[in-house]
């Protein structure tokens, strides 16, 4: 879109052509009141407070689009009368419990009532009983609800759960006299408010969704509240600490809201997590999984001495990616000084994948980010259980479909009702495990510019195509002539006489004919439905912005090297912007900073994983370490941003930097390493205290800094291997977590209570001899474990999943690296 100039209240501003007036005003710090509208969502026109005058005509700023030269006035006598009446109506029968309401102090109803100056009440109507609802992780108080529909809109447009809707309130009709006596927009708003409440689309008593809590976050009043937060604190008592979520690679901006535990315990406690919901959405793990800190009473000197001795005899450091960039650099520095092997089982495959990708792409990093995926109108996901691997990538997928009138393809062996529920313009292709290679070849075949692709690849792609003759039926119109007798007047005699005439009609006729059509064997290899080609053609109509998301299934695939090269070719020779999902919190940062090894040596230090000597932020190790919510440092996100995080809670024990200093390194604080992060890997030599962590009013993210995507020397060889048509037979299991769980840290959080076990779809259980709660023995060629069955309505099909968030289950022992494995499941 091109930029245009508009005038608001005598001030000329620049905005994008077609932008909503309200967004343009907000981006330029011009205040227009609005309760119902969310910056990233579709307008609902529920509150009507955003009335403005545009070129002499009253319009709603949330719904009216800016045009070149438009003249806008945000306040007139009539508009102020409307706003005053609207706020009076909102206050009708609203409970007078501000002193104990959870939203008090940050309530938009309070703010706008004061802003508009409501000091009297002109309207009244009999109230109706509205009982509170306990919807699991969310509590709904309909007495406080102003039916702004923010919750409904954000759930549909941003999250894709579509779990909420408006339902009938059951109130008396408004007295007809009000229609004549009050401002028309205020009456229309009141009429809607009086008819509606918020309800559940499922028809059940509990929310059936992915439990992100975004509905409560956007609620302007106290109607929707996180159940754990009810009556726990006044908003003004809480101290907000800006941070970065430590649970997945999305790197979401959050703030920890903390204060003392109680009047007898001054120890600080996290009461809730907040997010900048106008600009970014948060998943349930980030919102509810905040209390995973490792509390220790003080420094255990004996354990520290033992740790230093263990490092002195160790030859390996094994660790997970739930660490900061600074800690990763400390580990790398120790490797360079002492020759340790650095082993990270999930970062190593990603590092190798990036390297193989770079050999073809000529770049150190993939080229796209979540913002471009949000803005795409055609989006494809391959090799990732999107909703649980990275919820914000799933939100981007949904946003592309719902907000941009886009379309998408979701390739994955596990059927996902959440993705399919996004809309009719999403096609799920549930291919067999190991067929990811064929999927990428199909994308290359369908979308690459073959005039630029290497000739050998074009020739190979052509080998999948053949012509076949099919018989098709079509309806044609055939001319049929018949002789009919009609009566006509003879012009000479004037008498009526009967004559014969030809009458022709077009009659539909079904005919069969043989036609030559292209047959693409790649469609069979990926299990594409019969209508794939026809549906794809419709999906692609008028599409301009293409996004490709790839994920962890590819990094550990037996042919991962070939997959990496194929991904690079798709990015290089098609319109797709490529984004990769790093597996864990800081997998990308670790992969860039650390020189990782494949095998352990004879004596291993484990950091947040078991070793001969274990350092653990989870507690229970040989020496305690701080969790991410107790640290200053940086994390590298899926968007290739280096984002700062701050300590929400104190930590009184030793940190990794103390051990490093005892071994001969020298840094006063861990964040002294921030400016030493390797610039030859794309980092910037920047002091930690100089890193911002905020959003501007126009939605611009001002957080940390972006990695430099470096040029990488290539060999010029763009060849790829042929498709390996290997198959997995029999029962298949998949290594993946349920929604809201990522690691042992999320598992430690109080408000995330998912159980560990083997997850089966409802249809799987219905067709099997198993029942939820049964104990089963799961065996593969790599190992076995006994666990119980958990029914999961967020998956479909006959592939069961095993999670990794509970180390007691030891699920990884049943897999060779690739996330799918052949198994037998037997009742115990």
Secondary structure, 3 states (H helix, E strand, C coil): CCEEEEEECCEEEEEECCCEHHHHHHHCCCCCCCCCCCCCCCCCCCCCCCEEEECCEEEECCCCECCCCCEEECCCHHHHHHHHHHHHHHHCCCCCCCCCCCCCCCCHHHHHHHHHCCCCCCCCCCCCCCCCEECCCEEECCCCCCCCCHHHHHHHHHHCCCCEEEEECCCCCCCCHHHHHCCHHHHHHHHHHHHEEEEECCCCCCCCCCCCCHHHHHCCCCCEEEHHHCCCCCHHHCEEEEEECCCCCCCCEEEEEEEEEECCEEEEEEEEEECCCCCCCCCHHHHHCCCCCCCCCCCCHHHHHHHHHHHHHCCEEEECCCCCHHHHHHHHHHHHHHCCEEECCCHHHHHHHHHHHHHHHCECCCCCCHHHHHHCCEEEEECCCHHHHCHHHHHHHHHHHHCCCCEEEEECCCECHHHHCCCCCEEEECCCCCCHHHHHHHHHHHHCCCCCCCHHHHHHHHCCEEEEEEEEEEEEEEEEEEEEEEEEECCCCCCEEEEEEEEEEEEEEEEEEEEEEEEEHHHHHCCCCCCHHHHHHHHCCCCCCEEEEECHHHHCCCCHHHHHHHHHHHHHHCCEEEEECCCCCCHHHHHHHCCCECCCCCCEEEECCCCCEEEECCCCCCEECCCHHHCCEEEECCCCEEEEECCCCCCCCCCHHHHHHHCCCCCCCHHHHHHHCCHHHCCCCCCHHHCCEEECCCCCEEECEECCCCECCCCCCCCCCCCCCCCCCCEEEEECCCCCCCCHHHHHCCCCCCCCCEEECHHHHHHCCCCCCCEEEEEECCEEEEEEEEECCCCECCCEEECCCCCCCCHHHHCCCCCEEEEEEEEC
